[in-house]
Amino acid sequence: MGRSIMKRASACWWSGQNLASGAQSQAITPDISDSLLWYRDLGQHGFGEFSIAVVQANQYQEDQSQIETGSYGTFVGVHDGHGGPEASHYVNDNLFLNVEKYALEHGGMSSDVLRQAFIATDEAFLSLVANSWLANPQIASVGSCCLVGVICGDMLYIANLGDSRAVLGRSFSKRSIQAVQLSTEHNASLLAVREELQSIHPDDSQIVELKQGVWRVKGIIQVSRSIGDVYLKKPEYNKDPLLARFQLSEPLQRPVLTAEPSVSAYNLGRQDKFVIFASDGLWEHLTNQEAVNIVYSSPRKGIARNLVKAALEEAARKREVRYSDLKKIDPGIRRHFHDDISVIVIFLDHDLKSKGSKGAQLSLRSGFDGA
């Protein structure tokens, strides 16, 4: 994948007038055959077309996602909440605004801009927890994985916390497509993540534990990086009145989790056809190559919905039920079959990029509670 550019800044940003105030907010549509599936089959972003779909499995919709596009670029966010919807909702409402703020301050987009925006969002959520702690102690135990992509001309920036994933479809001929994973994941199921945690916490023999066949940080959470999860970052929130199942047996000596994202930057070429941004719910049931093959061999219109349905069909097959029956299961119970799933497919029109096309201003968010 072209060389990584960690420090380079791109003259690409949004102004509050262009997006925060001027972009037209657009909605996604409920699927007739599945009341928990919402979609936008095809739309236009700054440098091509996109397709988005999301399906709910939890009692409350914990996945949130967004596309923000305007005069200077396209922002894509997939925010996979856990423990409740509060953190992913907060990220959906605030992370892009922080990216916009720091890009304006620095005169363009860069890897450092994304890092600062992630950290600032986490710190602001901590303030919200501090103000809500006594009235709602549960808010200290909610968190969100965050996957962001920013396209500025020929540059693509990827920032990730947790285990959502961005996968590029790359083709050098019309006969084949190659899947290239762009994001770095932070799930304790990965040996590299467990080794990283053990190196940071050499005095903590329980930093990662195998519970019921699943590796977990402190025996509780699967991801090592997130926004929120304040109970594993600040000792003053790891005590009563927090629920006992989140309280550690020994006092927290240092933050167990971090909001420092893995960030990379890529030069996009004509061989790069599209990028799939999706929460972990999709990748539990489809491999990178399977997902890329579906996109490459199918019409663009409705492709995100097709990816979600392919994952749901596989989830139903694993549990030996029919997909038609799976669609009738209520949220909450449906989590036993699959997780919330968010998918955004971004197609790359290199002719638009080379012409410096500004594209239509757009703000699209899947921020709903399954209602």
N, C-alpha and C positions, 0 to 999 in steps of 0.2 A: 504494500500500500504506500504510495509516495512518502517522502520523508516527513517526519513529524516536526512541526514548527511550534515550539512551546512559547517563545517570547514574541513572535512576530505580531504586529498589530495590523489590522485591516481597516481602511477608511470606510467603515460600514457601521451605521448606528441608526437608531430611530429617534425621532424627537417626540416629545409629549403631544405636540400638535398633530404630528403625522399619525400616531397610533393610539396613544392612551386616550386622546380626546376625539381624534378624527376618524379612526377606523370604525367600520360598521360591524357591530356585533351580529354574529350569525348563529343559527341554532342547528342542532342535529335532530334527525327524525326517528321516531320509534318504529321498529320493525313490526309489521302486521302479524307475522306468524310467531314472534317471540317477544313478549311484552318487556323482557329484560334486556333486549338488544336495541341499541341506538346507532345511527350511522349518518354519514354524509357521503354519498357514493362518489362524487367527483366535484372538485372545486379548483380554483386557480390561486396559486401562491405567487410570490415574486418572480420565481424562475422556473415555473412549470405548473403541473397539476398535482393534486393530492387527493387521497381518499382516507376516510377515518371511520372507525367503528369501535364501539365499546359494549361489553356485555357484563351485567351484574351477576354476582354469585353470593356475595355477603349480604347480611341482613340490611346493612347500609352500604351504599356504593363507596368503596374505598379508593378505587382508581379514579384519577382525574387526569385530563389531558387538554392540550391547547395548541393552536397554531396562531401565531401573530405575524403579520406580514405587512409591509408598507414600502415607503420610498427607497429604503436602503437594504432590505434583507428579509430573511424568513427565519422565525424562531419557532422551534418545535419542542414541546415539553410533554413527557409522560411521567406522572407522579403516582406511584403505587403505594397507597397508604397501608398501614397495619395497626391493629389495636383499636381502630376507629377511623372515621373520615376526617377528623378535625385538621390533622397536619397536612394531608394532601390537599384539602380545600384551601388551607392557608398558603401553601406553596403555589397552587394554581392562581391565586389572586395576587401574589406578591413577588415571586421569583423573577418573572419577566420584567417587572417594574424596576427591580434592583439591577438587572442586567442592563436595561436601558439607561439607568442613572450612571452606572460606572463607565459604560461605553461613551456617554457624553462627556464625562469628566476626563477620560483618557484620550478623547479624540478619535475613537475607533474601537473595533472589537479586537480582543486578544484573549489568550488563555488566562491571563491574570484577571481580566475583567470578569470572566466566569467564576473563577475561584472566589473573588471578593463578593460577588453576588450571592453565591451559595452560603458563604460564611455569614454575611449580613442577614440573610433570610433566616438562618438557624438562630442567630442571636436575637432577632426580633421575635421569633416564636418563643424563645426562652423568656422574654419579657412578658409575653402573653400568658405563659404558664405561671410565672411569678404572680401575676395579678389575679389569676383564676384559681390558684392552688387550694386555698381553704374551701372555696365554694364547690370546686370541681377537681379533686385530686387526680381523677382518672386521666386528665389531660396530660399529666407528666409521663404517662405510659404509652401515648400514641406517637407514631412517627411516620415517615414517608421516604421511600426510595425516590430518587429524582434522576431522570434522564433528559438531557437537553441537547438539542442540535441547533446550530446557528449557521445559516448559509449566507455568505457575503461574497457575491461574485464567484470567483473560482475557489474560494476557501470554504471549508466545512469544519466547524469546531464542534467537538463532542465533549460533554462533561457528564459524569455519572457518579451517583451514589447508590449502592445497593445492587440489585440483580435484574433490573430491566436491561434491555439490550438493543443496540443499533446495529443493523446488518446491511451492508452495501451489496447491491447487485451489480456486478462488473462483467462486461461482455466484450470480447475482442472479435467475435464473429456472430452471425445470426443464428448459429446452431447451438450455442452453449452459453450458459450463464454461471458465473462463479460467485459464491457467497463469501464475503469478507467481513468478519466481525470487527466493528470499529470501537466498541466500548469495552472497558475493563469492568469486570463484575467483582462484587465484594460479598460473597456468600460463603459461610463457614464450611460448606460442603467441598469447597476447593482447597486443596492442600496448600497452595501458595498463600491463601488468606489466613489459614490456621497458623502457618509458619510466621507470617507477618505479625499476627496478634501475639504469638508466643515470644517473638523477639522484642516487641514493645513492652510486654508485661512478663519479664523473666522470673519475677518473684511470685507470680500467680499461677499455681498449678491447675486452677479451675477456669482459666480464661476461656478455654473451649472445652465443651463436654459433649459426649455422645449420649443423647437421650432418645430412647425408642427408635434407634437406627438413624437419627438425624443429628448432625453436628450443629451445636448452638453456642453462641457467645454467652458465657456465664450460665449455660444450660437453659437460656430463655429465648434468645432471638437469633435468627439465622443470618442476618446481615451485620457487617461490621462498620458500615458507614450509612448515615441517614441524617435527615433533618428531623428534629424532634427527639423522641426517646430520651427525654431529659432525665428520667430516673436512672439512666446509665451514664450520665454525663456530670451530674451535680449531686453530691451526697445529701444535700438538704432536701432533695425530693425523693430520696430512697428510704422513706420511713413512714410511719403513720401520719396521715390517714390513707396513704397509698395502699391498695389491695396487697395482702400478704404474699400473693404469688409473684409479685414483682419485686419484693424486697429481698436484698441479698443477705446471706447469713453473716457476712463480715462487712464492715463499713467500706464504702467506696473510697479508695486511696487516690485514684486519678480517673479521668474519663475513660470509659471502656469503649465507647463509640466516638466517631469523629464525623464532622460535616465537611471535611476536606475532600473535594471530588477528584477523581481521576480525569484529567483533561488532556486532550490531544487535538492537533490541527492537521488538516490534510488538503493538499492541492487536488482539486477535482479535474479529471480529464474526460474526454468524450467517451471513453470506455465505461465510465461510471453512469449507470442508467437510472438507478433509484435507490432510496434508503428506506428500510423498514424500521420504524421505531415501535417497540412493543414492550409491555410489562411482562413480568415473569410468567403470568398466566398463559400466554401464548407459547412460550418456549418450553413449558412443561410438556407440551403435546406435539410440537413441531420442531424439527431440527432447522438450523440455519439454511441448509441447502434445500430442504423441502419447502420452506417458506418462500425462498427466492425463486424456486422453480415454478411455484403457483403464480407468483406475480408475473414472471417473464412469459408464461404460456397462456395468460388470461387477458381479457379486455381490461383496460384501466378502470372503467366505470364499475363501482361496487367491489373493487379488489380487496379493500380492507375488510368488508363484510364477508367476503369469501374466505379470507384467512381465518377470521374468527370462527366461521362455521366449520372449516376444516379442523380446527382445534377442538371444537365442541363435539364433532363426530368422533374424533379420536378419544376424547374423554368419555363419551358414552360407550364406545367399544370396549375400553378398558374395564368399565364397570358392568359390562354385559347388559346394557339397556339400549333401547332404540333412541336415536336422536329426537324423534318426534315425542317420545315420552319425557326425555330430559327437559325439553322446552316448557313442560307443564309444571315443573317442580318450583316451589316457592323459593325466594331468596332466603339465605340462611341455611336451609336444608340443601340447597343447590351447591353450597360450598363444599359439601362432601364429594362432589363430582369434579368440580373445577373451581379455580379462583376467578376473581374479576379479571377481565381481559381488555386491554386497550391496545389498539393498533392504529398507527398513522403511517401511510405509505407516501413518501415524497418523491415524485418523479422529477428528474433533472433535465431541463431543456437547455442544452448548451448554446443554442442559437440565441435564445433570450438573454442568457448570461453574457455572451460576447457582444450583444447589442446594448448592454447596460440597461435592459428593461427594468423599469421600476415596479411594474405589476400593480395589481389592485390592492388597496388597503383592506385588511381583513383581520378580524379578531374572532376566533371560533374556539369555544371551550365546551368540554363535556362535563362541566361542573354541575351535576345534578345528584339527587339522592335516591335515584331509582323510582322517583314518583312520576 
